Amino acid sequence: MTKKRTTLTYDLKKGREVVYRGTTNDPERREREHRDAGLDFDRLLPTSRRMTPQGAKDREAENLERYRRNHGGRNPRYNKDSDG
């Protein structure tokens, strides 16, 4: 049986800066949740096609690792821990 591809990865951006990296199965809902939480960003930008939830979590971890390599070991502003 094939697993459902329901989840994608995304970035929250403020101008050209990535301020958060995450996964969701409902980008519109997730954007509202981030805005309701008071996060300061301009847009939610999908960064993958839909994939399995585990595939999306793995991709998110890879994206965060790449971000840290390019930003002195720091996460995006709103990511709290190393796996998102």
DAGI-V180130 format. One record per run of one state. SS is the DSSP state (A for helix, B for strand, O for the rest). FROM is the first residue (numbers start at 1). LEN is the number of residues. If there is no record, write none. Layout:
SS;FROM;LEN + SS;FROM;LEN
//
This chain:
O;1;6 + B;7;8 + O;15;2 + B;17;8 + O;25;2 + A;27;10 + O;37;6 + B;43;4 + O;47;4 + B;51;1 + O;52;1 + A;53;18 + O;71;14
//
